[in-house]
Amino acid sequence: MGKKVKKKQRIRKRAGKKKKHKKKTYVVSKFYKVEDGKIIRSRKFCPVCGPGVFLADHGDRLSCGRCGYTEWKKAPAVAKAR
């Protein structure tokens, strides 16, 4: 069999099958920093859920994935030149 036939067989074999999503590992080291022997949290806790649930940092807001609580970030004030 030629190359073309083999390629068509591979395509036909994979038809209808979706690619599997690779699961990302949960990295705790993003949430904490160690400075001078003390642990500092780099993200805020959710005020509704309490300690242990961090707020996700998006471009314009902080949001909780558990309860849906959202805090909007302050937009920098644009100074008008006169």
Summary of the structure (lengths in Angstrom):
residues: 82
radius of gyration: 24.1
end to end distance: 77.0
largest distance: 77.0
contacts: 118
relative contact order: 0.10
helix: 18%
strand: 28%
